[in-house]
Each structure stands twice: as structure tokens, then as C-alpha cells.
Amino acid sequence: MVIKNGAFVSHTGAEQWGTGKITEVVSMRATIEFSDGIIRKIASTHYTNLRQADAASFVPHPESAPVPASVTAKKPKKAKS
């Protein structure tokens, strides 16, 4: 399996983590956001424990999902007298 940004994986030794989305890959590790809401760093020596997963099975944890920026109402300008 090729480990690359944006790929969806599951960890064979920790199915309770759910499906994960790879968010960063550097020479010795991959950073993966799992459906349980925890971001884990997996060493390249453990890549053999990762299996490709279906993208539809990835459900981002509500606390880690991006929050839209709040929209504030502008105050009306005061009329000059």
C-alpha cells in the first residue's frame, strides 16, 4: 500500500480507532486523523499494520471538524445631522 496525503486507512491492530485520513507524510512517519477524534503519528516501521479503507467510512470527529467562521452583523452607520 502507498502511504500518501489524503489516503484513507484503517489500523489492523486497532479497529476501534475507525477509519483514518492521512494528513501528513514525512520520511519516518505519517500523521493520521482517525474517526475516534484522535490524531496519531504512525512510524514508517508500522505501515504494514495499515490497510486501505473506504473513504465513505471516514467520519470526522465532531470536535475536530472545521468550524465555520461566525458572521457578525455590521452596525448601521449613524446619520450625520
trRosetta pair geometry for C-beta under 8 A, 3 or more apart (Angstrom, degrees):
i j d omega theta_ij theta_ji phi_ij phi_ji
1 9 7.7 109 153 -110 150 112
1 47 7.4 -156 73 164 101 100
1 50 6.4 -128 82 101 147 95
1 51 7.0 -178 -52 -132 158 34
1 52 5.6 -169 -127 -44 127 93
2 7 7.3 -176 96 -77 77 157
3 7 6.7 -139 -146 50 40 147
3 9 7.8 0 -117 -58 82 148
3 22 6.5 165 -170 -114 78 159
3 25 5.8 149 130 -116 97 135
3 30 5.3 -106 175 -70 130 147
3 44 7.9 -155 46 -121 159 79
3 47 5.6 -90 -44 -135 140 125
3 50 7.0 70 -93 79 107 153
4 7 5.2 96 61 -23 70 119
4 22 6.7 126 92 91 29 147
4 25 6.2 -75 -127 -5 34 154
5 22 5.7 -137 -120 112 31 99
5 23 6.8 24 -138 -168 85 18
5 24 6.7 17 -99 -98 101 26
5 25 5.9 -125 -51 3 74 102
6 21 7.1 -21 -144 -172 29 95
6 22 6.5 -35 28 69 23 89
7 21 7.6 162 83 -152 35 54
7 22 4.8 18 54 22 81 124
7 52 7.2 -77 179 -122 109 83
8 19 5.6 5 -176 177 106 114
8 20 7.0 159 -155 81 58 43
8 21 5.7 -28 -100 -98 72 66
8 22 7.7 -138 -75 0 25 81
8 52 7.0 69 83 -167 71 62
8 53 4.5 -97 133 73 96 89
8 54 6.8 -49 103 94 143 16
8 55 4.8 179 -15 -90 151 59
8 57 7.4 132 164 59 139 89
8 58 5.3 -117 -130 -43 124 129
9 19 7.3 149 77 -160 30 68
9 20 5.3 -27 67 65 80 95
9 22 6.5 56 3 -43 116 100
9 32 6.6 -66 56 -132 116 141
9 50 4.5 -7 -175 -171 137 108
9 51 6.4 138 -159 69 78 37
9 52 6.3 -59 -105 -108 66 30
9 53 5.4 124 -149 4 10 103
10 15 6.7 26 174 -119 119 65
10 17 7.6 157 -153 76 70 98
10 18 7.4 -100 -119 147 95 27
10 19 5.5 -56 -77 -105 90 59
10 20 6.8 144 -95 13 38 84
10 50 7.3 148 72 -153 34 61
10 51 5.4 -24 60 62 85 92
10 53 4.4 103 -25 -69 93 128
11 14 4.4 7 94 50 124 92
11 15 7.4 -144 76 -67 69 37
11 17 5.7 32 33 43 118 138
11 20 7.2 40 -25 0 93 131
11 34 7.9 -42 -2 -100 114 132
11 42 7.5 -164 -98 -98 120 141
11 49 5.6 21 -157 136 78 105
11 50 6.0 -36 -99 -96 60 64
11 51 7.9 162 -98 18 14 79
12 15 7.5 2 -153 -60 27 83
12 49 5.1 -132 37 -166 96 69
12 50 7.5 -140 -9 -79 86 14
12 51 5.9 84 -58 -16 96 114
13 49 5.4 -34 -1 -157 106 129
14 17 4.6 46 129 -12 108 114
15 18 7.9 62 169 -67 50 28
16 36 7.0 44 137 -68 72 142
17 20 6.6 -7 133 -52 117 109
17 34 4.2 -51 168 -170 100 155
17 35 7.1 119 147 44 56 77
17 36 5.2 -97 -148 4 49 125
17 38 7.2 -85 -139 56 98 109
17 40 7.4 -39 -144 -4 145 143
18 34 5.4 129 64 174 86 91
18 35 3.0 -74 111 50 147 119
18 36 5.4 158 13 -34 112 78
18 57 7.6 -164 -176 147 86 94
18 58 7.6 117 144 -123 105 52
18 59 7.1 -73 176 43 146 88
19 34 7.2 164 92 -148 28 67
19 35 5.3 59 49 -29 66 120
19 53 4.4 -172 -128 134 105 154
19 54 7.3 -78 -109 62 150 60
19 57 4.5 126 -34 107 148 97
19 58 4.2 -109 104 -83 124 69
19 59 7.5 95 49 10 107 63
20 32 4.0 41 159 167 136 115
20 33 6.1 159 -156 78 81 37
20 34 4.1 -42 -89 -91 98 68
20 35 7.1 -117 -74 -14 51 70
20 40 7.5 -64 -122 42 150 104
20 53 7.5 105 37 28 57 144
20 58 7.2 114 -110 -116 1 109
21 32 6.8 158 72 -157 32 71
21 33 5.2 -15 56 59 88 94
21 58 5.5 73 -52 -152 101 153
21 60 7.8 -30 8 -82 133 90
22 25 6.3 19 171 -53 124 99
22 30 5.4 -42 -138 180 109 121
22 31 7.2 110 -160 76 61 52
22 32 5.3 -38 -97 -99 56 83
23 31 5.1 -58 65 101 93 100
23 32 6.8 158 9 -108 83 26
23 33 5.5 58 -29 -13 126 103
23 39 7.4 -38 27 -139 140 115
24 30 6.9 166 89 -158 55 52
24 31 4.0 23 50 36 99 117
25 29 7.9 -160 -145 103 50 42
25 30 4.8 -13 -105 -109 77 86
25 31 7.7 -138 -65 22 39 71
26 29 6.0 10 58 56 93 72
26 30 7.8 180 26 -85 59 41
27 44 7.5 -56 143 -39 47 145
28 43 6.4 -25 158 -147 83 75
28 44 5.2 -107 -158 -2 42 116
29 41 5.0 25 166 176 136 97
29 42 6.2 157 -158 78 81 40
29 43 5.3 -46 -98 -104 91 41
29 44 6.2 -107 -74 -32 37 75
30 41 7.2 167 81 -153 37 56
30 42 5.2 -15 58 58 88 96
30 44 7.5 105 -17 -81 86 66
30 47 7.3 88 1 -96 127 97
31 39 6.3 11 -178 176 95 105
31 40 7.6 171 -151 89 53 36
31 41 5.3 -25 -98 -99 70 77
32 39 7.0 168 85 -156 38 61
32 40 5.5 -20 63 64 90 82
32 41 7.7 155 18 -95 73 27
32 42 6.0 15 5 -3 122 114
33 38 8.0 177 -148 95 53 32
33 39 4.9 -28 -97 -101 70 84
33 60 7.1 8 135 -123 127 87
33 64 6.4 179 -161 148 126 153
34 37 7.4 -38 84 25 76 24
34 38 5.7 -4 49 64 108 75
34 39 7.5 176 12 -95 73 31
34 40 6.3 22 -14 7 116 110
35 57 7.9 -78 -56 141 147 73
35 58 6.1 -155 -72 -150 104 54
35 59 4.9 59 -140 57 114 74
35 60 7.1 -109 -121 -93 60 18
35 61 6.5 134 -180 -53 39 79
36 61 6.5 8 131 -74 19 125
37 61 2.9 106 -86 -111 85 173
37 62 7.8 -30 -95 38 119 54
37 63 5.6 47 -146 50 128 108
37 64 5.5 169 -143 -13 72 118
38 61 7.9 74 -14 -21 44 155
39 64 7.5 148 -46 -126 99 146
42 46 5.3 -115 -176 82 94 117
42 47 7.0 118 131 -79 118 57
42 49 7.7 -137 -159 65 131 111
42 50 6.9 96 140 -55 164 123
43 46 5.1 82 65 10 80 102
44 47 5.6 -10 -161 -26 49 116
46 49 5.0 -25 176 19 83 119
46 50 7.5 89 129 -24 75 93
47 50 5.5 -51 -162 24 52 116
53 57 5.7 -98 165 63 108 126
53 58 7.1 112 110 -55 123 91
54 57 4.6 86 74 -3 94 106
54 58 8.0 -157 100 -15 57 79
55 58 5.9 -46 -165 15 45 114
60 64 5.8 -123 179 85 98 98
60 65 4.8 118 114 -81 126 87
61 64 4.6 62 66 19 96 106
61 65 7.0 -152 86 -28 45 82
62 65 5.6 -42 -145 10 34 118
